[in-house]
Amino acid sequence: MLKIHYSLESELQHGISDIEAPSELNIQVRNLVLKTKKGKQVARGEMIAEHPSKFGGAYHAAASGKVMKVNYYHMTIKCDGGEDAVEPVDVSSMEPGKDLLRALQDLGIGVSALAPVKTLVINGLNPEPGISVTEQLLKDEKETVEAGLEMVRRFMTPEKTVLAVAAGASYELSGSSVHTVKPKYPNCLDALVVKSVTGKELPSDTKVLSVMDLYEIGTVVRTGMPLTHTVMTVAGRNYRVPLGTPIRHLMDSLNMNVTTGDTVVLGGPFRGDAVYSLDEGVKKGDHGLFSIASSTFPAIQDAACINCGECVLKCPARIQAHLISRYAEYEMFEMAEKHGLNNCFECGLCGFNCISRRPLLQYIRFAKAQLKASRQSEQG
């Protein structure tokens, strides 16, 4: 049987370029707690929404302008090109504690991972084939990444910090040992990186953060300003993109063409999400944009499973994705859970290799979301 290697290696021939702010921002606000309303003028960096979780980071306007539209799903801000911005907050001088955690959250940083731990693993591998953001940040933004790491250490106080990087790479971070991993997808997934470093599956005394996590924290620490951009790989190069930038603006800025029937994916080729509209805005955690021509791959469809076993052979979690997806398809979510639903890493290899082109990863995510919503409803 042919075994395909999906390489995580990349050639960094350019630095990180800036994408200028668009004429309007489209921010997804579904399930967020809004802090502004239609018709209000907002400054760059002004808080527009809070996360409902007590550990989640707030959301901010990436440019000054006027809130033109607000509904359950989106907020649209008409940018005015002005210089109005919020005042920076000096978090670097604050002592670790509740006040500092709250300040980080108010600046857009999620803090759920910032608790004491014995071993801290920094995932320094690129997240998916075709995305080189991690290596680019280690190469060009090392000071910012290390500023984030210093802040993280103040809360997590790890006895040991390990930077996991691709074999053959020469990256390092202050105070961290280096562990090399074969740059083959899905070796970059957090659970597999931790196992490679510790030899154990999900040890309780170990936590993992990505280089992108550290970069975001470091950006806030060094500037004192809220998080208002993400770094994305698009067509082989990396760009700083204001959060809320419509995909249409990003593609137009980079002269990318898309025609009817093509698929545009935010994220990577394995775990990314196809967008429903080019007016959709870039979100936190979006680190890649791909345009896939309609003639490149057979279309995803709700075809019947033929029990070929390809998804099982490719699964790093050793679960039966074909069986779990069928339980999810027929809303038998408890049975999906019984057969290993929560052991899924969501790497996407099952759907990527499915001969019938079934949306296996989407079924798995659907089942997880339904179970979570059901249990939250029961607790509420």
C-alpha positions as CSV (number, residue, x, y, z in Angstrom):
1,M,0.0,0.0,0.0
2,L,1.3,3.5,-0.9
3,K,2.0,5.5,2.2
4,I,1.8,9.3,1.5
5,H,3.9,11.7,3.6
6,Y,2.3,15.1,4.1
7,S,5.3,17.3,4.7
8,L,5.3,20.2,7.2
9,E,8.5,21.7,5.9
10,S,8.6,25.1,4.3
11,E,11.0,27.4,2.6
12,L,11.0,30.9,4.1
13,Q,12.2,33.2,1.4
14,H,10.3,36.3,2.6
15,G,9.5,38.1,5.8
16,I,6.0,38.9,7.2
17,S,4.2,41.6,5.1
18,D,1.3,43.8,6.2
19,I,-2.1,43.8,4.7
20,E,-3.6,47.2,4.9
21,A,-6.9,47.7,6.7
22,P,-9.9,47.2,4.5
23,S,-12.8,49.7,4.0
24,E,-14.9,47.7,6.4
25,L,-14.5,44.9,9.0
26,N,-16.8,42.0,9.4
27,I,-16.4,40.4,12.9
28,Q,-18.1,37.2,13.9
29,V,-19.9,37.9,17.2
30,R,-22.1,34.8,17.5
31,N,-22.3,33.7,21.2
32,L,-20.3,36.7,22.3
33,V,-21.3,39.4,24.8
34,L,-21.5,42.7,22.8
35,K,-20.0,45.8,24.3
36,T,-21.0,48.2,21.5
37,K,-24.0,48.8,19.3
38,K,-25.1,50.0,15.9
39,G,-24.3,53.6,15.1
40,K,-21.5,53.9,17.6
41,Q,-18.1,55.3,16.7
42,V,-15.2,53.0,17.8
43,A,-11.5,53.6,18.1
44,R,-8.8,51.2,17.0
45,G,-8.4,48.6,19.8
46,E,-11.7,49.4,21.5
47,M,-13.4,46.4,23.0
48,I,-16.5,45.4,21.0
49,A,-17.3,42.1,22.6
50,E,-16.4,39.8,25.5
51,H,-16.1,36.0,25.4
52,P,-18.8,34.3,27.5
53,S,-16.3,32.0,29.2
54,K,-14.6,33.3,32.3
55,F,-11.2,32.4,30.7
56,G,-11.8,33.8,27.2
57,G,-10.2,36.9,25.7
58,A,-12.1,40.0,24.5
59,Y,-12.6,41.1,20.9
60,H,-11.5,44.5,19.6
61,A,-11.9,46.8,16.6
62,A,-8.8,46.4,14.3
63,A,-9.4,49.9,12.9
64,S,-11.4,53.0,13.9
65,G,-14.8,53.5,12.3
66,K,-18.5,53.4,12.8
67,V,-20.6,50.3,13.6
68,M,-22.9,50.0,10.7
69,K,-24.6,46.6,11.2
70,V,-25.1,44.2,14.1
71,N,-26.9,40.9,14.1
72,Y,-26.7,37.6,15.9
73,Y,-23.8,36.5,13.7
74,H,-21.8,39.5,12.6
75,M,-20.8,43.1,13.3
76,T,-19.8,45.3,10.4
77,I,-17.6,48.3,11.1
78,K,-17.1,51.0,8.4
79,C,-13.4,52.0,8.7
80,D,-12.7,55.8,8.5
81,G,-8.9,55.6,8.2
82,G,-8.6,57.7,11.3
83,E,-5.8,57.5,14.0
84,D,-8.1,57.2,17.0
85,A,-6.9,54.4,19.2
86,V,-7.2,53.3,22.8
87,E,-4.4,54.0,25.3
88,P,-1.9,51.2,25.9
89,V,-1.9,49.2,29.1
90,D,1.4,48.3,30.7
91,V,0.9,44.6,31.6
92,S,4.6,43.9,31.8
93,S,5.0,45.6,35.1
94,M,2.0,44.0,36.8
95,E,2.4,41.2,39.3
96,P,1.0,37.7,38.5
97,G,-2.5,37.4,39.9
98,K,-6.2,38.0,39.1
99,D,-5.6,41.6,38.1
100,L,-3.0,40.7,35.5
101,L,-5.1,37.8,34.2
102,R,-8.1,40.2,33.8
103,A,-5.9,42.7,32.0
104,L,-4.7,40.1,29.6
105,Q,-8.3,39.0,28.9
106,D,-9.3,42.6,28.3
107,L,-6.5,42.8,25.7
108,G,-7.8,39.7,23.8
109,I,-5.9,36.8,25.4
110,G,-7.5,33.6,26.6
111,V,-6.0,32.6,29.9
112,S,-7.4,29.0,30.5
113,A,-3.9,27.5,30.1
114,L,-2.1,29.9,32.5
115,A,-1.9,27.7,35.6
116,P,1.0,26.0,37.3
117,V,2.4,23.0,35.5
118,K,5.5,20.8,35.8
119,T,6.4,20.6,32.0
120,L,5.6,23.2,29.4
121,V,5.8,22.1,25.8
122,I,6.0,24.7,23.1
123,N,4.7,23.4,19.8
124,G,7.1,24.9,17.2
125,L,6.0,22.8,14.2
126,N,3.9,24.3,11.4
127,P,0.2,23.4,12.1
128,E,-0.6,21.9,8.6
129,P,1.1,21.4,5.3
130,G,1.2,24.6,3.3
131,I,1.1,26.8,6.5
132,S,4.5,28.2,7.5
133,V,3.4,30.7,10.2
134,T,5.1,28.9,13.1
135,E,8.6,28.8,11.5
136,Q,8.2,32.4,10.3
137,L,7.5,33.6,13.8
138,L,10.4,31.7,15.3
139,K,12.6,33.2,12.6
140,D,11.5,36.8,12.4
141,E,9.6,37.5,15.7
142,K,11.7,35.6,18.2
143,E,11.8,38.6,20.6
144,T,8.0,38.8,20.6
145,V,7.6,35.1,21.1
146,E,10.1,35.1,24.0
147,A,8.2,38.0,25.6
148,G,5.1,35.9,25.5
149,L,7.0,32.9,26.9
150,E,8.3,35.1,29.8
151,M,4.8,36.2,30.7
152,V,3.5,32.6,30.5
153,R,6.3,31.4,32.8
154,R,5.2,33.9,35.4
155,F,1.9,32.1,35.8
156,M,2.8,28.5,34.9
157,T,6.1,28.3,36.7
158,P,7.2,25.1,34.9
159,E,10.1,23.1,36.1
160,K,11.0,22.3,32.5
161,T,10.2,24.0,29.2
162,V,10.7,22.1,25.9
163,L,10.5,23.6,22.4
164,A,9.5,21.0,19.9
165,V,10.7,21.8,16.4
166,A,11.0,20.1,13.0
167,A,14.0,17.8,12.7
168,G,16.8,19.7,10.9
169,A,15.5,23.1,12.1
170,S,17.8,25.4,14.2
171,Y,15.3,27.4,16.2
172,E,15.5,27.9,19.9
173,L,14.0,29.9,22.8
174,S,15.6,31.2,25.9
175,G,15.5,28.8,28.8
176,S,14.1,26.0,26.7
177,S,15.5,22.7,25.7
178,V,14.9,21.5,22.1
179,H,13.2,18.3,21.0
180,T,13.0,17.5,17.3
181,V,10.0,15.9,15.6
182,K,9.8,14.5,12.1
183,P,8.1,17.2,10.0
184,K,5.3,15.0,8.7
185,Y,1.6,15.7,9.3
186,P,-0.1,14.9,11.7
187,N,3.0,14.9,14.0
188,C,2.4,18.6,14.7
189,L,-0.9,18.0,16.6
190,D,-0.5,18.9,20.2
191,A,-1.3,15.5,21.6
192,L,1.3,13.8,19.3
193,V,3.9,16.5,20.1
194,V,3.4,15.9,23.8
195,K,3.7,12.2,23.4
196,S,6.9,12.6,21.4
197,V,8.4,14.9,24.1
198,T,7.3,13.0,27.2
199,G,6.7,9.4,25.9
200,K,3.2,9.6,27.4
201,E,-0.3,10.2,26.1
202,L,-1.8,13.4,27.6
203,P,0.1,13.4,31.0
204,S,-1.6,15.5,33.6
205,D,1.6,17.4,34.6
206,T,2.2,18.7,31.1
207,K,0.6,21.5,29.1
208,V,1.3,22.6,25.5
209,L,1.1,26.0,23.9
210,S,1.8,26.9,20.3
211,V,4.3,29.5,19.1
212,M,1.3,31.4,17.8
213,D,-0.1,31.5,21.3
214,L,3.2,33.0,22.6
215,Y,3.4,35.5,19.8
216,E,-0.1,36.8,20.6
217,I,0.7,37.2,24.3
218,G,4.1,38.7,23.5
219,T,2.5,41.2,21.1
220,V,0.1,42.4,23.9
221,V,3.0,42.5,26.4
222,R,5.4,44.5,24.2
223,T,2.8,47.0,22.8
224,G,0.3,47.2,25.6
225,M,-2.4,47.2,22.9
226,P,-5.2,44.8,22.3
227,L,-4.8,41.9,19.9
228,T,-6.2,43.1,16.6
229,H,-4.4,41.0,13.9
230,T,-3.4,37.4,13.1
231,V,-0.6,36.1,10.9
232,M,-1.6,34.0,7.9
233,T,0.0,32.0,5.2
234,V,-1.5,32.9,1.8
235,A,-0.1,31.6,-1.5
236,G,3.2,30.6,0.2
237,R,3.9,33.9,2.0
238,N,3.0,35.2,5.4
239,Y,1.0,38.3,6.2
240,R,-0.2,40.3,9.2
241,V,-4.0,40.6,8.6
242,P,-6.3,42.8,10.7
243,L,-9.0,40.7,12.4
244,G,-12.3,41.1,10.6
245,T,-10.7,41.7,7.2
246,P,-13.1,40.3,4.6
247,I,-11.7,37.4,2.6
248,R,-12.6,39.3,-0.5
249,H,-10.3,42.2,0.4
250,L,-7.5,39.8,1.3
251,M,-7.8,38.0,-2.0
252,D,-8.1,41.2,-4.0
253,S,-5.0,42.6,-2.3
254,L,-3.0,39.6,-3.3
255,N,-4.5,39.2,-6.8
256,M,-6.0,35.8,-6.1
257,N,-8.8,34.8,-8.4
258,V,-11.8,32.6,-7.5
259,T,-14.5,31.4,-9.8
260,T,-17.9,29.8,-9.3
261,G,-17.6,26.3,-7.9
262,D,-14.2,26.9,-6.3
263,T,-13.7,26.3,-2.6
264,V,-12.1,28.9,-0.3
265,V,-10.8,27.5,3.0
266,L,-9.8,29.4,6.1
267,G,-7.2,27.4,8.0
268,G,-5.3,24.5,6.5
269,P,-6.1,21.8,3.9
270,F,-6.9,19.2,6.5
271,R,-8.6,21.0,9.4
272,G,-9.8,24.3,7.8
273,D,-13.3,25.4,7.2
274,A,-14.8,26.3,3.7
275,V,-16.2,29.8,3.9
276,Y,-19.8,30.4,2.9
277,S,-19.1,34.0,1.6
278,L,-16.1,36.0,0.6
279,D,-17.4,38.8,2.8
280,E,-16.7,36.6,5.9
281,G,-14.0,38.1,8.1
282,V,-10.8,36.7,9.3
283,K,-10.9,35.4,12.9
284,K,-8.5,34.8,15.8
285,G,-6.8,31.5,15.1
286,D,-7.0,31.7,11.3
287,H,-3.5,31.1,10.1
288,G,-4.0,30.1,6.5
289,L,-6.1,30.8,3.4
290,F,-6.4,28.4,0.5
291,S,-8.3,28.6,-2.8
292,I,-9.1,25.2,-4.3
293,A,-10.3,25.0,-7.9
294,S,-13.4,23.0,-8.5
295,S,-11.6,20.6,-10.8
296,T,-8.9,19.8,-8.2
297,F,-10.7,17.3,-6.0
298,P,-14.0,15.4,-6.2
299,A,-16.7,17.2,-4.3
300,I,-17.5,16.3,-0.7
301,Q,-20.9,14.5,-0.5
302,D,-23.1,12.6,1.8
303,A,-22.4,9.3,0.0
304,A,-22.7,6.0,1.7
305,C,-19.7,4.6,3.5
306,I,-18.2,1.6,1.5
307,N,-16.3,0.2,4.5
308,C,-13.0,0.4,2.7
309,G,-11.1,1.1,6.0
310,E,-8.9,3.9,4.7
311,C,-10.0,6.3,7.5
312,V,-9.1,3.7,10.1
313,L,-5.6,3.0,8.5
314,K,-4.9,6.8,8.5
315,C,-6.2,7.6,12.0
316,P,-3.4,8.6,14.5
317,A,-6.0,8.2,17.4
318,R,-6.8,4.6,16.3
319,I,-10.6,5.2,16.2
320,Q,-13.2,4.1,13.6
321,A,-14.1,7.4,12.0
322,H,-16.4,5.7,9.5
323,L,-18.5,4.2,12.3
324,I,-18.5,7.4,14.4
325,S,-19.5,9.5,11.5
326,R,-22.5,7.3,10.7
327,Y,-23.7,7.5,14.3
328,A,-23.3,11.3,14.1
329,E,-25.1,11.4,10.7
330,Y,-28.2,9.8,12.3
331,E,-27.9,11.9,15.5
332,M,-26.9,8.9,17.7
333,F,-24.4,11.1,19.5
334,E,-24.1,9.0,22.6
335,M,-23.2,5.9,20.5
336,A,-20.6,8.0,18.7
337,E,-19.1,9.0,22.0
338,K,-19.1,5.3,23.2
339,H,-17.0,4.4,20.1
340,G,-14.3,6.9,20.7
341,L,-15.6,10.3,19.6
342,N,-13.7,12.2,22.2
343,N,-10.4,10.5,21.3
344,C,-10.4,12.2,17.9
345,F,-7.7,14.8,17.4
346,E,-9.6,16.4,14.5
347,C,-6.6,16.0,12.2
348,G,-8.8,15.6,9.2
349,L,-6.9,12.7,7.7
350,C,-10.0,10.5,7.6
351,G,-12.0,12.8,5.4
352,F,-9.0,13.8,3.3
353,N,-8.5,10.1,2.4
354,C,-12.1,9.0,2.2
355,I,-12.8,7.2,-1.1
356,S,-16.5,8.1,-0.9
357,R,-15.7,11.7,-0.1
358,R,-17.8,11.7,3.0
359,P,-17.4,14.8,5.3
360,L,-16.1,12.7,8.2
361,L,-14.4,15.5,10.2
362,Q,-17.5,17.7,9.9
363,Y,-19.7,14.8,11.2
364,I,-17.3,14.4,14.2
365,R,-17.3,18.1,15.0
366,F,-21.1,18.1,14.7
367,A,-21.4,15.3,17.2
368,K,-19.0,16.9,19.7
369,A,-20.9,20.3,19.4
370,Q,-24.3,18.6,19.9
371,L,-23.1,16.7,23.0
372,K,-21.5,19.8,24.5
373,A,-24.7,21.9,23.9
374,S,-26.9,19.2,25.3
375,R,-24.9,18.9,28.5
376,Q,-24.6,22.7,29.0
377,S,-28.4,22.9,28.6
378,E,-28.8,20.2,31.3
379,Q,-26.5,22.0,33.7
380,G,-28.2,25.3,33.0
